[in-house]
Amino acid sequence: MAATASATRCVIFSVSGRTLALPADSVRRFLPLPRLDRPPAAPAVVAGLFRYQGRAVPVLRLDLLFGFAAAPPELYAPLFLTDWTGRPLALLADRVFNILPIPDAERTAADPGLTFNGCAVATIPHGAGTATLIDPTRLLTEAEGRLLAAFQAMADERLARLGASGSGVGEEAR
């Protein structure tokens, strides 16, 4: 009996013309870009916030986070809802290409000079080229994560003080 090769399902997408990938099991949900609130104190890499299931969810601009050419989000830009240390977090992409199983044998090591905080963990084949596989748990440094969590907590508190109800993404209008 032949052994079956191990594979990881990956979401292949683009940001500022670069092809990237995330492990599919790290993406809770794909969402259309909602109307974002942009508080004045938001860091530049935070495109804004939206409500999802009663929580304020920050949207990270991967183009700015990775130092790529800044590209304002288009009307139908997709969001990947993921978790960062138990809190919801959305990642903004330009376009989703596919969700594919990538045999682990086809992964090659990422160039350490092209990664920050070790978030680029591998290079995988995609079409005639390659995609850089990103580890979402390494997107932010510990200090950045603490700042983002504090910012999100302030936004959650503000929503609670305002008695926010309405039609955020993932919620029904009341």
C-alpha positions in Angstrom: 0.0 0.0 0.0 1.5 3.4 -1.0 1.8 6.1 1.5 -0.2 9.2 0.8 1.7 12.5 0.5 0.8 15.2 3.1 -0.7 18.4 1.8 -1.7 21.8 3.3 -4.7 23.7 1.9 -3.6 27.2 1.1 -5.5 30.4 0.2 -3.6 32.0 -2.7 -4.1 35.8 -3.0 -2.4 39.0 -4.1 -1.4 42.2 -2.3 0.2 45.0 -4.3 0.9 42.7 -7.2 2.7 40.1 -5.0 1.3 36.5 -4.7 1.0 35.4 -1.2 -0.7 32.5 0.6 -2.1 31.7 4.0 -2.9 28.2 5.4 -6.7 27.8 4.7 -7.3 26.6 8.3 -6.2 30.0 9.6 -9.0 31.8 7.8 -12.3 31.6 9.7 -14.3 33.3 6.9 -14.0 35.4 3.7 -15.9 38.7 3.9 -16.6 41.5 1.4 -15.1 44.8 2.4 -17.6 46.5 4.6 -17.8 50.2 5.4 -14.9 50.8 7.8 -14.7 53.3 10.6 -11.3 55.0 10.8 -10.7 56.4 14.2 -8.1 59.2 14.3 -5.9 57.3 16.6 -5.7 54.2 14.3 -2.2 53.2 13.3 -1.5 53.5 9.6 -1.5 49.8 9.0 -5.1 49.6 10.3 -7.4 50.4 7.4 -10.2 50.8 9.9 -12.7 48.8 12.0 -16.0 47.1 11.5 -18.4 45.3 13.7 -18.6 41.5 13.5 -20.7 39.5 15.9 -20.7 42.3 18.4 -16.9 42.9 18.3 -14.8 45.6 16.8 -12.6 44.0 14.2 -9.4 45.8 13.0 -8.6 45.4 9.3 -4.8 45.2 8.6 -3.4 46.6 5.4 -0.9 43.9 4.4 0.6 46.3 1.7 1.7 48.7 4.4 2.6 46.0 7.0 5.0 44.4 4.5 6.3 47.6 3.1 4.8 47.1 -0.4 3.6 49.9 -2.7 0.5 51.3 -1.0 -2.7 50.4 -2.9 -6.0 51.8 -1.6 -8.6 49.0 -1.3 -10.9 48.6 -4.2 -14.7 48.3 -3.8 -14.7 44.5 -3.9 -11.5 43.9 -2.0 -11.8 40.6 0.0 -11.1 40.3 3.7 -9.8 37.2 5.5 -11.3 36.9 9.0 -8.7 35.3 11.2 -7.8 35.3 14.9 -4.9 37.0 16.6 -4.4 35.7 20.2 -8.1 35.0 20.6 -9.4 38.2 19.1 -10.9 38.6 15.6 -8.6 40.3 13.0 -9.2 40.9 9.3 -6.5 41.0 6.6 -7.1 43.0 3.5 -6.1 41.6 0.1 -6.4 42.8 -3.4 -7.7 39.5 -4.9 -8.2 35.9 -4.0 -7.0 33.4 -6.7 -7.8 30.0 -5.3 -7.8 27.6 -2.4 -5.5 24.7 -3.3 -4.0 21.7 -1.6 -0.2 22.1 -1.8 1.8 19.0 -1.3 4.3 19.5 1.6 7.0 18.1 -0.6 6.6 21.1 -3.0 7.3 23.7 -0.3 10.7 25.3 -0.3 12.2 27.5 2.4 11.4 31.2 2.2 14.4 33.6 1.7 15.1 34.9 5.3 16.1 38.2 3.9 12.6 38.8 2.5 10.7 38.3 5.7 10.0 40.3 8.9 9.4 38.6 12.2 9.7 35.2 10.4 6.2 35.5 8.9 7.2 34.2 5.4 7.7 30.5 6.1 7.8 28.9 2.7 7.6 29.4 -1.1 4.9 27.3 -2.8 4.2 26.8 -6.5 1.3 28.8 -8.0 0.6 28.7 -11.8 3.8 29.5 -13.6 5.3 31.2 -10.6 5.3 31.0 -6.8 3.5 32.3 -3.8 5.0 33.2 -0.4 3.3 31.3 2.4 2.7 33.5 5.4 2.3 32.3 9.0 -0.5 34.6 10.3 0.7 34.1 14.0 3.9 35.9 13.0 2.4 38.9 11.2 2.9 41.2 14.2 5.6 41.4 16.8 4.6 41.0 20.4 4.7 44.8 20.9 2.6 45.4 17.8 0.1 42.7 19.0 -0.2 44.4 22.4 -0.8 47.8 20.7 -3.4 46.3 18.4 -5.2 44.5 21.2 -5.3 47.7 23.3 -6.7 49.6 20.3 -9.3 46.9 19.7 -10.3 46.9 23.4 -10.8 50.7 23.3 -13.0 50.3 20.2 -15.0 47.5 21.9 -15.5 49.7 24.9 -16.5 52.7 22.8 -19.1 50.5 21.0 -20.4 49.3 24.4 -20.7 52.9 25.7 -22.6 54.0 22.6 -24.9 51.0 23.0 -24.0 50.2 19.4 -26.7 48.3 17.6 -27.1 48.2 13.9 -26.1 46.1 11.0 -22.4 45.3 11.3 -21.1 42.4 9.2 -22.2 39.1 10.6 -25.1 40.7 12.5 -28.8 41.2 11.6 -30.2 44.7 11.8 -32.2 45.2 15.0 
